[in-house]
Amino acid sequence: MASKRTSHAVYETKYHLVWAPKYRKGVLRGQLRERVEGLFREIAQEFGFEIDTLEVAVDHVPIFLDFPPRYSIAKVVGILKSVSASQVFEEFPQLRKQLWARELWEDGYFARTVGDNVTAAVIRRYIRQHQGETGRQRQLKLF
């Protein structure tokens, strides 16, 4: 994934996200598994997210993606979970017998930011180089 642009930002964000079906039930099998994967790819395309890697396991979904900075992590997870759940319950009504209250996903999720060249040490060094600067500002390269 390379740097991307919006009208007011240049960004390169990478996130590892994981969430599970309600009650960690192992329902993501067969046609449902395939449909959930397809839905995530459709949603990502519609909202401008870029999926690097996606796996729909029986009892959880790990996804590695990036998205424009106008979205928060919580918003992205909310979009992926809510849109997919609505569509899944519409297309697989028999799932309601295993999952009550039309809730496909657990409320929580795991999130981690990921970087290739920009590590915590690089960021600290970048910030320290700016400490105490006055007068003409200079742009430093992160990597």
DSSP file (Angstrom, degrees, kcal/mol; ACC not computed):
  #  RESIDUE AA STRUCTURE BP1 BP2  ACC     N-H-->O    O-->H-N    N-H-->O    O-->H-N    TCO  KAPPA ALPHA  PHI   PSI    X-CA   Y-CA   Z-CA
    1    1 A M              0   0    0      0, 0.0     2,-0.2     0, 0.0     3,-0.1   0.000 360.0 360.0 360.0 127.8    0.0    0.0    0.0
    2    2 A A        -     0   0    0      1,-0.2     9,-0.1     9,-0.0     0, 0.0  -0.559 360.0 -69.5-104.2 170.5    1.4    3.4   -1.0
    3    3 A S        -     0   0    0     -2,-0.2     2,-0.3     9,-0.1     9,-0.2  -0.291  52.6-158.4 -59.1 144.1    0.6    6.9    0.1
    4    4 A K  E     -A   11   0A   0      7,-3.3     7,-2.6    -3,-0.1     2,-0.4  -0.798   2.6-137.4-122.7 165.4   -2.8    8.1   -1.1
    5    5 A R  E     +A   10   0A   0     -2,-0.3     2,-0.2     5,-0.2     5,-0.2  -0.950  16.1 180.0-127.4 144.5   -4.3   11.5   -1.5
    6    6 A T        -     0   0    0      3,-2.9     3,-0.4    -2,-0.4     5,-0.0  -0.670  56.4 -85.8-118.7-175.9   -7.6   13.2   -0.8
    7    7 A S  S    S+     0   0    0     -2,-0.2     3,-0.1     1,-0.2    -2,-0.0   0.778 127.1  19.7 -64.7 -23.6   -8.3   16.9   -1.6
    8    8 A H  S    S+     0   0    0      1,-0.1     2,-0.3     0, 0.0    -1,-0.2   0.265 121.0  49.8-130.2  12.1   -6.8   17.9    1.8
    9    9 A A        -     0   0    0     -3,-0.4    -3,-2.9     2,-0.0     2,-0.5  -1.000  50.3-153.4-152.6 150.0   -4.6   15.1    3.0
   10   10 A V  E     +A    5   0A   0     -2,-0.3     2,-0.3    -5,-0.2    -5,-0.2  -0.995  37.6 169.8-116.7 130.9   -1.9   12.7    2.0
   11   11 A Y  E     -A    4   0A   0     -7,-2.6    -7,-3.3    -2,-0.5     2,-0.2  -0.969  35.9-174.3-145.3 155.8   -2.1    9.5    4.1
   12   12 A E        +     0   0    0     -2,-0.3     2,-0.4    -9,-0.2    -9,-0.1  -0.727  28.3 166.0-147.2  93.0   -0.8    6.0    4.5
   13   13 A T        -     0   0    0     -2,-0.2     2,-0.4    54,-0.1   102,-0.1  -0.891  13.3-174.2-114.1 140.5   -2.7    4.3    7.2
   14   14 A K        -     0   0    0     -2,-0.4   100,-2.4   100,-0.4     2,-0.4  -0.997   5.4-177.0-136.5 130.7   -2.7    0.6    7.9
   15   15 A Y  E     -BC  65 113B   0     50,-2.9    50,-2.3    -2,-0.4     2,-0.6  -0.983  20.6-151.7-132.1 139.5   -4.9   -1.1   10.5
   16   16 A H  E     -BC  64 112B   0     96,-2.8    96,-1.6    -2,-0.4     2,-0.4  -0.955  28.4-179.8-105.2 116.0   -5.3   -4.6   11.7
   17   17 A L  E     -BC  63 111B   0     46,-2.9    46,-2.8    -2,-0.6     2,-0.3  -0.911   9.1-178.6-119.9 145.1   -8.9   -5.1   12.9
   18   18 A V  E     +BC  62 110B   0     92,-1.9    92,-2.9    -2,-0.4     2,-0.3  -0.994   8.3 159.5-143.1 135.8  -10.5   -8.2   14.4
   19   19 A W  E     -B   61   0B   0     42,-1.3    42,-3.1    -2,-0.3    90,-0.1  -0.951  21.4-140.7-147.0 169.5  -14.1   -8.9   15.5
   20   20 A A        -     0   0    0     88,-0.4    86,-3.0    -2,-0.3    40,-0.2  -0.871  26.7 -93.5-131.0 158.5  -16.3  -11.9   16.1
   21   21 A P  B >   -E  105   0C   0      0, 0.0     3,-2.4     0, 0.0    84,-0.3  -0.329  66.6 -72.8 -63.8 156.2  -19.9  -13.0   15.6
   22   22 A K  G >  S+     0   0    0     82,-2.4     3,-1.6     1,-0.3    84,-0.1  -0.227 123.1   7.5 -52.4 136.3  -22.2  -12.6   18.6
   23   23 A Y  G 3  S-     0   0    0      1,-0.3    -1,-0.3    -3,-0.1     3,-0.1   0.629 119.2 -88.5  62.4  15.6  -21.4  -15.0   21.4
   24   24 A R  G <  S+     0   0    0     -3,-2.4    -1,-0.3     1,-0.2    -2,-0.2   0.800  72.9 175.5  53.1  32.0  -18.4  -16.1   19.3
   25   25 A K    <   -     0   0    0     -3,-1.6     2,-1.8     1,-0.1     3,-0.3  -0.426  37.9-124.4 -67.7 140.2  -20.6  -18.6   17.6
   26   26 A G        +     0   0    0      1,-0.2    33,-0.2    -3,-0.1    -1,-0.1  -0.460  67.0 128.2 -84.0  65.7  -19.0  -20.5   14.8
   27   27 A V        +     0   0    0     -2,-1.8     2,-2.1    31,-0.3    -1,-0.2   0.570  34.5  99.3 -98.6 -11.3  -21.5  -19.5   12.1
   28   28 A L        +     0   0    0     30,-1.9     2,-0.3    -3,-0.3    -1,-0.1  -0.483  57.8 124.6 -84.1  76.4  -19.3  -18.1    9.4
   29   29 A R    >>  -     0   0    0     -2,-2.1     3,-1.2    29,-0.1     4,-1.2  -0.889  61.1 -18.6-130.3 158.2  -19.3  -21.2    7.2
   30   30 A G  H 3> S+     0   0    0     -2,-0.3     4,-2.1     1,-0.3     5,-0.2  -0.112 127.0   0.7  54.5-130.9  -20.1  -22.1    3.6
   31   31 A Q  H 3> S+     0   0    0      1,-0.2     4,-2.5     2,-0.2    -1,-0.3   0.848 133.8  55.4 -62.1 -35.9  -22.2  -19.7    1.7
   32   32 A L  H <> S+     0   0    0     -3,-1.2     4,-2.7     2,-0.2    -1,-0.2   0.929 107.5  49.4 -63.6 -44.7  -22.5  -17.3    4.6
   33   33 A R  H  X S+     0   0    0     -4,-1.2     4,-2.2     1,-0.2    -2,-0.2   0.937 113.0  46.8 -57.9 -48.5  -18.7  -17.1    4.9
   34   34 A E  H  X S+     0   0    0     -4,-2.1     4,-2.3     1,-0.2    -1,-0.2   0.895 113.2  49.0 -62.5 -40.8  -18.4  -16.4    1.2
   35   35 A R  H  X S+     0   0    0     -4,-2.5     4,-2.8     2,-0.2    -1,-0.2   0.906 109.1  51.7 -68.0 -41.1  -21.1  -13.8    1.3
   36   36 A V  H  X S+     0   0    0     -4,-2.7     4,-2.4     2,-0.2    -1,-0.2   0.921 110.7  48.9 -61.9 -43.3  -19.7  -12.0    4.3
   37   37 A E  H  X S+     0   0    0     -4,-2.2     4,-1.9    -5,-0.2    -2,-0.2   0.933 112.7  47.9 -61.2 -45.2  -16.3  -11.8    2.5
   38   38 A G  H  X S+     0   0    0     -4,-2.3     4,-2.3     1,-0.2    -2,-0.2   0.895 110.2  52.4 -61.8 -41.0  -18.0  -10.4   -0.6
   39   39 A L  H  X S+     0   0    0     -4,-2.8     4,-3.0     1,-0.2     5,-0.2   0.915 107.3  51.6 -62.4 -43.3  -20.0   -7.9    1.4
   40   40 A F  H  X S+     0   0    0     -4,-2.4     4,-2.4     1,-0.2    -1,-0.2   0.902 111.1  48.2 -61.7 -39.3  -16.8   -6.6    3.1
   41   41 A R  H  X S+     0   0    0     -4,-1.9     4,-2.1     2,-0.2    -1,-0.2   0.900 113.1  47.7 -68.0 -39.6  -15.2   -6.1   -0.3
   42   42 A E  H  X S+     0   0    0     -4,-2.3     4,-2.3     2,-0.2    -2,-0.2   0.929 113.4  47.5 -64.9 -45.5  -18.3   -4.3   -1.6
   43   43 A I  H  X S+     0   0    0     -4,-3.0     4,-2.2     1,-0.2     6,-0.2   0.920 110.6  52.4 -61.9 -44.7  -18.5   -2.1    1.4
   44   44 A A  H  X>S+     0   0    0     -4,-2.4     5,-2.5    -5,-0.2     4,-1.0   0.918 110.5  47.5 -59.0 -44.4  -14.8   -1.3    1.2
   45   45 A Q  H  <5S+     0   0    0     -4,-2.1     3,-0.5     1,-0.2    -1,-0.2   0.916 111.4  50.9 -64.2 -42.3  -15.1   -0.3   -2.4
   46   46 A E  H  <5S+     0   0    0     -4,-2.3    -1,-0.2     1,-0.2    -2,-0.2   0.862 117.9  37.7 -63.4 -36.9  -18.1    1.9   -1.8
   47   47 A F  H  <5S-     0   0    0     -4,-2.2    -1,-0.2    -5,-0.1    -2,-0.2   0.427 114.4-107.6 -99.1  -0.2  -16.5    3.8    1.1
   48   48 A G  T  <5 +     0   0    0     -4,-1.0     2,-0.3    -3,-0.5    -3,-0.2   0.748  68.2 144.5  81.9  23.2  -13.0    4.1   -0.2
   49   49 A F      < -     0   0    0     -5,-2.5     2,-0.6    -6,-0.2    -1,-0.3  -0.671  41.0-143.1 -88.0 150.2  -11.4    1.5    2.1
   50   50 A E  E     -D   66   0B   0     16,-3.0    16,-2.1    -2,-0.3     2,-0.6  -0.950   8.0-151.9-118.1 114.6   -8.6   -0.6    0.7
   51   51 A I  E     +D   65   0B   0     -2,-0.6    14,-0.2    14,-0.2     3,-0.1  -0.739  17.5 175.7 -86.6 122.1   -8.5   -4.2    1.9
   52   52 A D  E    S+     0   0B   0     12,-2.9     2,-0.4    -2,-0.6    13,-0.2   0.902  73.2   0.6 -85.0 -53.9   -5.0   -5.7    1.9
   53   53 A T  E     +D   64   0B   0     11,-1.7    11,-3.1     2,-0.0    -1,-0.4  -0.999  65.9 178.4-141.1 139.7   -5.8   -9.0    3.5
   54   54 A L  E     -D   63   0B   0     -2,-0.4     2,-0.4     9,-0.2     9,-0.2  -0.997   4.4-179.9-143.6 135.2   -9.1  -10.5    4.7
   55   55 A E        -     0   0    0      7,-2.1     2,-0.9    -2,-0.4    -2,-0.0  -0.991  14.6-158.0-135.0 129.5  -10.0  -13.8    6.3
   56   56 A V        -     0   0    0     -2,-0.4     5,-0.2     5,-0.2     2,-0.1  -0.862  24.1-173.7-104.3  96.8  -13.5  -14.8    7.3
   57   57 A A        -     0   0    0      3,-2.0     3,-0.3    -2,-0.9   -29,-0.1  -0.338  39.9 -98.2 -83.6 170.5  -12.8  -17.5    9.9
   58   58 A V  S    S+     0   0    0      1,-0.2   -30,-1.9   -31,-0.1   -31,-0.3   0.860 118.5  16.7 -58.8 -38.4  -15.6  -19.6   11.4
   59   59 A D  S    S+     0   0    0    -33,-0.2     2,-0.3     1,-0.1    -1,-0.2   0.261 128.1  24.1-126.3  12.8  -15.7  -17.6   14.6
   60   60 A H        -     0   0    0     -3,-0.3    -3,-2.0   -40,-0.2   -40,-0.2  -0.980  59.3-132.6-166.5 165.1  -13.9  -14.3   13.9
   61   61 A V  E     -B   19   0B   0    -42,-3.1   -42,-1.3    -2,-0.3     2,-0.5  -0.939  16.2-171.6-127.7 108.0  -12.8  -11.9   11.1
   62   62 A P  E     +B   18   0B   0      0, 0.0    -7,-2.1     0, 0.0     2,-0.4  -0.854  14.2 178.4 -94.5 135.9   -9.3  -10.5   10.9
   63   63 A I  E     -BD  17  54B   0    -46,-2.8   -46,-2.9    -2,-0.5     2,-0.5  -0.999  21.7-158.7-140.1 139.3   -8.8   -7.8    8.3
   64   64 A F  E     +BD  16  53B   0    -11,-3.1   -12,-2.9    -2,-0.4   -11,-1.7  -0.973  39.1 136.8-118.4 114.3   -5.8   -5.7    7.3
   65   65 A L  E     -BD  15  51B   0    -50,-2.3   -50,-2.9    -2,-0.5     2,-0.3  -0.924  41.4-136.8-149.8 169.3   -6.9   -2.5    5.6
   66   66 A D  E     - D   0  50B   0    -16,-2.1   -16,-3.0    -2,-0.3   -52,-0.1  -0.939  20.1-178.9-129.9 160.7   -6.4    1.2    5.2
   67   67 A F        -     0   0    0     -2,-0.3   -18,-0.2   -18,-0.2   -54,-0.1  -0.980  37.9 -77.6-154.0 158.8   -8.9    4.0    4.9
   68   68 A P    >   -     0   0    0      0, 0.0     3,-1.8     0, 0.0   -63,-0.0  -0.227  42.7-117.4 -60.8 149.0   -9.1    7.8    4.4
   69   69 A P  T 3  S+     0   0    0      0, 0.0   -59,-0.0     0, 0.0     0, 0.0   0.565 105.4  80.0 -68.1  -7.1   -8.3    9.9    7.6
   70   70 A R  T 3  S+     0   0    0      2,-0.0     2,-0.4     0, 0.0     0, 0.0   0.683  87.9  70.1 -71.0 -14.8  -11.8   11.4    7.5
   71   71 A Y  S <  S-     0   0    0     -3,-1.8     2,-0.2     4,-0.0    -4,-0.1  -0.834  77.5-140.6-103.3 139.8  -13.0    8.1    9.1
   72   72 A S     >  -     0   0    0     -2,-0.4     4,-2.2     1,-0.1     5,-0.2  -0.528  29.1-110.8 -85.2 163.7  -12.2    7.1   12.7
   73   73 A I  H  > S+     0   0    0      1,-0.2     4,-2.6     2,-0.2     5,-0.2   0.932 120.5  52.0 -59.3 -45.2  -11.4    3.4   13.4
   74   74 A A  H  > S+     0   0    0      1,-0.2     4,-2.5     2,-0.2    -1,-0.2   0.886 108.5  50.9 -59.9 -39.4  -14.7    3.1   15.3
   75   75 A K  H  > S+     0   0    0      2,-0.2     4,-2.6     1,-0.2    -1,-0.2   0.919 110.2  48.8 -65.6 -43.6  -16.6    4.5   12.3
   76   76 A V  H  X S+     0   0    0     -4,-2.2     4,-2.6     2,-0.2     5,-0.2   0.937 113.5  46.2 -62.5 -47.2  -15.0    2.1    9.9
   77   77 A V  H  X S+     0   0    0     -4,-2.6     4,-2.8     1,-0.2     5,-0.3   0.921 112.7  51.6 -61.2 -43.2  -15.7   -0.9   12.1
   78   78 A G  H  X S+     0   0    0     -4,-2.5     4,-2.7    -5,-0.2     5,-0.4   0.900 110.4  48.0 -60.3 -42.4  -19.2    0.3   12.6
   79   79 A I  H  X S+     0   0    0     -4,-2.6     4,-2.1     2,-0.2     5,-0.4   0.954 114.2  45.5 -63.4 -50.3  -19.8    0.6    8.8
   80   80 A L  H  X S+     0   0    0     -4,-2.6     4,-1.4     1,-0.2    -2,-0.2   0.915 118.9  41.7 -61.2 -44.1  -18.4   -2.8    8.1
   81   81 A K  H  X S+     0   0    0     -4,-2.8     4,-2.2    -5,-0.2    -2,-0.2   0.926 117.8  43.4 -72.5 -44.8  -20.3   -4.5   10.9
   82   82 A S  H  X S+     0   0    0     -4,-2.7     4,-2.3    -5,-0.3     5,-0.2   0.932 116.2  44.8 -71.5 -44.6  -23.7   -2.8   10.5
   83   83 A V  H  X S+     0   0    0     -4,-2.1     4,-2.0    -5,-0.4     5,-0.2   0.930 116.4  46.8 -65.5 -43.3  -24.0   -2.9    6.7
   84   84 A S  H  X S+     0   0    0     -4,-1.4     4,-2.8    -5,-0.4    -1,-0.2   0.915 111.7  51.0 -65.5 -41.3  -22.9   -6.5    6.6
   85   85 A A  H  X S+     0   0    0     -4,-2.2     4,-2.5     2,-0.2     5,-0.3   0.926 109.3  50.1 -62.8 -44.8  -25.2   -7.6    9.4
   86   86 A S  H  X S+     0   0    0     -4,-2.3     4,-1.4     1,-0.2    -1,-0.2   0.933 115.1  43.5 -58.3 -46.5  -28.2   -5.9    7.8
   87   87 A Q  H  X S+     0   0    0     -4,-2.0     4,-2.3    -5,-0.2    -1,-0.2   0.896 112.3  52.6 -67.7 -41.2  -27.5   -7.6    4.5
   88   88 A V  H  X S+     0   0    0     -4,-2.8     4,-2.8     1,-0.2    -2,-0.2   0.929 109.2  48.3 -62.7 -46.3  -26.7  -11.0    6.0
   89   89 A F  H  < S+     0   0    0     -4,-2.5    -1,-0.2     1,-0.2    -2,-0.2   0.814 112.3  50.6 -66.6 -28.2  -30.0  -11.2    8.0
   90   90 A E  H  < S+     0   0    0     -4,-1.4    -1,-0.2    -5,-0.3    -2,-0.2   0.908 119.2  35.5 -71.6 -41.8  -31.9  -10.2    4.9
   91   91 A E  H  < S+     0   0    0     -4,-2.3    -2,-0.2     1,-0.2    -3,-0.2   0.722 126.3  37.8 -86.0 -22.9  -30.3  -12.9    2.8
   92   92 A F    ><  +     0   0    0     -4,-2.8     3,-2.0    -5,-0.2     4,-0.3  -0.598  62.7 164.5-128.0  69.7  -30.0  -15.6    5.4
   93   93 A P  G >  S+     0   0    0      0, 0.0     3,-1.6     0, 0.0     4,-0.2   0.768  71.2  69.8 -61.6 -24.9  -33.1  -15.4    7.6
   94   94 A Q  G >  S+     0   0    0      1,-0.3     3,-1.3     2,-0.2     4,-0.4   0.699  82.7  74.3 -65.1 -17.5  -32.5  -18.8    9.1
   95   95 A L  G X> S+     0   0    0     -3,-2.0     4,-2.2     1,-0.3     3,-1.2   0.738  77.4  76.1 -67.0 -22.7  -29.5  -17.3   10.9
   96   96 A R  G <4 S+     0   0    0     -3,-1.6    -1,-0.3    -4,-0.3    -2,-0.2   0.756  85.8  62.5 -61.5 -23.9  -32.0  -15.6   13.3
   97   97 A K  G <4 S+     0   0    0     -3,-1.3    -1,-0.3    -4,-0.2    -2,-0.2   0.807 112.2  35.4 -70.8 -28.8  -32.5  -19.0   15.0
   98   98 A Q  T <4 S+     0   0    0     -3,-1.2     2,-0.5    -4,-0.4    -2,-0.2   0.774 123.5  42.1 -93.9 -30.3  -28.8  -19.0   16.1
   99   99 A L  S  < S-     0   0    0     -4,-2.2     3,-0.5   -74,-0.0    -1,-0.2  -0.973  79.2-150.3-123.8 120.0  -28.3  -15.3   16.7
  100  100 A W    >   +     0   0    0     -2,-0.5     3,-1.4     1,-0.2    -3,-0.1  -0.372  69.5  23.8 -87.5 163.9  -31.0  -13.4   18.5
  101  101 A A  T 3  S-     0   0    0      1,-0.3    -1,-0.2    -5,-0.1     3,-0.1   0.722 118.3 -79.1  59.5  26.9  -32.1   -9.7   18.3
  102  102 A R  T 3  S+     0   0    0     -3,-0.5     2,-0.6     1,-0.2    -1,-0.3   0.860  89.9 142.2  51.2  41.1  -30.6   -9.4   14.7
  103  103 A E    <   +     0   0    0     -3,-1.4    -1,-0.2     1,-0.2   -81,-0.2  -0.934  20.3 167.8-114.8 108.6  -27.1   -9.0   16.1
  104  104 A L        +     0   0    0     -2,-0.6   -82,-2.4   -23,-0.1     2,-0.3   0.856  62.9  48.8 -83.9 -38.6  -24.5  -10.7   13.9
  105  105 A W  B    S-E   21   0C   0    -84,-0.3    -1,-0.1   -24,-0.1   -82,-0.0  -0.755  83.9-109.6-111.2 149.4  -21.4   -9.2   15.5
  106  106 A E        -     0   0    0    -86,-3.0   -84,-0.1    -2,-0.3    -1,-0.1  -0.281  34.8-117.3 -59.7 157.6  -20.1   -8.7   19.0
  107  107 A D  S    S+     0   0    0    -88,-0.0    -1,-0.1     2,-0.0    -2,-0.0   0.872  90.6  62.5 -68.8 -37.1  -20.1   -5.1   20.2
  108  108 A G        -     0   0    0    -88,-0.0   -88,-0.4     0, 0.0     2,-0.3  -0.193  59.0-175.5 -88.7 177.0  -16.3   -4.9   20.6
  109  109 A Y        -     0   0    0    -90,-0.1     2,-0.4     2,-0.0   -90,-0.2  -0.971  25.0-117.1-161.1 163.8  -13.3   -5.2   18.3
  110  110 A F  E     -C   18   0B   0    -92,-2.9   -92,-1.9    -2,-0.3     2,-0.4  -0.906  30.9-175.7-107.0 138.4   -9.5   -5.3   18.4
  111  111 A A  E     +C   17   0B   0     -2,-0.4     2,-0.3   -94,-0.2   -94,-0.2  -1.000   8.6 171.7-138.1 138.2   -7.6   -2.6   16.6
  112  112 A R  E     -C   16   0B   0    -96,-1.6   -96,-2.8    -2,-0.4     2,-0.3  -0.991  26.9-133.0-142.5 134.0   -3.9   -2.1   16.0
  113  113 A T  E     -C   15   0B   0     -2,-0.3     2,-0.4   -98,-0.2   -98,-0.2  -0.641  25.9-159.2 -82.3 147.9   -2.1    0.5   13.8
  114  114 A V        -     0   0    0   -100,-2.4  -100,-0.4    -2,-0.3     2,-0.3  -0.979  11.0-177.5-132.1 139.9    0.6   -1.0   11.6
  115  115 A G        -     0   0    0     -2,-0.4  -102,-0.0     1,-0.2    -2,-0.0  -0.989  18.7-161.7-137.6 149.1    3.6    0.6   10.0
  116  116 A D  S    S+     0   0    0     -2,-0.3    -1,-0.2     3,-0.1     3,-0.0   0.923  93.1   0.4 -87.0 -66.9    6.3   -0.5    7.7
  117  117 A N  S    S+     0   0    0      1,-0.1     2,-1.1     2,-0.0     5,-0.1   0.674 116.1  80.5 -99.3 -21.0    9.0    2.1    8.0
  118  118 A V        +     0   0    0      4,-0.1     2,-0.2     3,-0.1    -1,-0.1  -0.750  61.5 167.9 -95.0  97.9    7.4    4.5   10.4
  119  119 A T     >  -     0   0    0     -2,-1.1     4,-2.0     1,-0.1     5,-0.2  -0.471  52.5 -97.4-100.0 174.5    8.1    3.0   13.8
  120  120 A A  H  > S+     0   0    0      1,-0.2     4,-2.4     2,-0.2     5,-0.2   0.889 125.2  53.9 -59.2 -39.6    7.6    4.5   17.3
  121  121 A A  H  > S+     0   0    0      1,-0.2     4,-2.3     2,-0.2    -1,-0.2   0.890 106.8  50.9 -64.0 -39.3   11.3    5.3   17.4
  122  122 A V  H  > S+     0   0    0      2,-0.2     4,-2.4     1,-0.2    -1,-0.2   0.914 111.1  48.2 -64.7 -42.9   11.2    7.1   14.1
  123  123 A I  H  X S+     0   0    0     -4,-2.0     4,-2.4     2,-0.2    -2,-0.2   0.923 111.1  50.3 -64.0 -44.8    8.2    9.2   15.3
  124  124 A R  H  X S+     0   0    0     -4,-2.4     4,-2.7     1,-0.2    -2,-0.2   0.922 111.6  48.5 -59.6 -44.1   10.0   10.1   18.6
  125  125 A R  H  X S+     0   0    0     -4,-2.3     4,-2.1     1,-0.2    -1,-0.2   0.916 110.5  51.5 -62.3 -43.5   13.1   11.1   16.6
  126  126 A Y  H  X S+     0   0    0     -4,-2.4     4,-0.6     1,-0.2    -2,-0.2   0.913 112.8  45.1 -59.0 -45.2   11.1   13.3   14.3
  127  127 A I  H >X S+     0   0    0     -4,-2.4     3,-1.1     1,-0.2     4,-0.6   0.913 111.2  52.6 -68.1 -43.0    9.4   15.1   17.2
  128  128 A R  H >< S+     0   0    0     -4,-2.7     3,-1.0     1,-0.3    -1,-0.2   0.863 102.5  59.4 -61.2 -36.1   12.7   15.5   19.1
  129  129 A Q  H 3< S+     0   0    0     -4,-2.1    -1,-0.3     1,-0.3    -2,-0.2   0.738 106.9  48.3 -64.9 -21.4   14.2   17.1   16.0
  130  130 A H  H X< S+     0   0    0     -3,-1.1     3,-1.7    -4,-0.6    -1,-0.3   0.564  83.9 115.4 -93.9 -10.3   11.5   19.8   16.2
  131  131 A Q  T << S+     0   0    0     -3,-1.0     3,-0.1    -4,-0.6    -3,-0.0  -0.397  87.4   3.9 -66.3 131.2   11.9   20.6   19.9
  132  132 A G  T 3  S+     0   0    0      1,-0.3    -1,-0.3    -2,-0.1     2,-0.2   0.507  89.6 150.2  76.9   4.5   13.0   24.1   20.6
  133  133 A E    <   +     0   0    0     -3,-1.7     2,-0.3     2,-0.0    -1,-0.3  -0.493  17.8 174.7 -71.1 137.6   13.0   25.1   16.9
  134  134 A T        +     0   0    0     -2,-0.2     2,-0.2     2,-0.1    -3,-0.0  -0.892  44.1  16.1-133.3 167.5   12.3   28.8   16.3
  135  135 A G  S    S+     0   0    0     -2,-0.3     2,-0.2     2,-0.0    -2,-0.0  -0.460 112.0  26.7  73.8-141.2   12.3   30.9   13.2
  136  136 A R  S    S-     0   0    0     -2,-0.2     2,-0.2     1,-0.1    -2,-0.1  -0.365  76.8-141.2 -64.7 125.5   12.2   29.2    9.9
  137  137 A Q        -     0   0    0     -2,-0.2     2,-0.4    -4,-0.1    -1,-0.1  -0.593  13.9-157.2 -84.6 147.0   10.5   25.8   10.0
  138  138 A R        -     0   0    0     -2,-0.2     2,-0.5    -8,-0.0     0, 0.0  -0.955  16.0-123.4-125.4 148.2   11.9   23.0    7.9
  139  139 A Q        -     0   0    0     -2,-0.4     2,-0.3     0, 0.0    -2,-0.0  -0.777  27.1-159.8 -91.1 126.1   10.2   19.9    6.7
  140  140 A L        -     0   0    0     -2,-0.5     2,-0.4   -14,-0.1     3,-0.1  -0.779  17.8-119.0-104.2 149.8   11.9   16.6    7.8
  141  141 A K        -     0   0    0     -2,-0.3     0, 0.0     1,-0.1     0, 0.0  -0.706   9.8-152.9 -86.6 137.8   11.5   13.3    6.2
  142  142 A L              0   0    0     -2,-0.4    -1,-0.1     1,-0.1   -16,-0.1   0.833 360.0 360.0 -76.8 -33.3   10.0   10.5    8.3
  143  143 A F              0   0    0    -25,-0.1    -1,-0.1    -3,-0.1    -2,-0.1   0.300 360.0 360.0-152.2 360.0   11.8    7.8    6.3
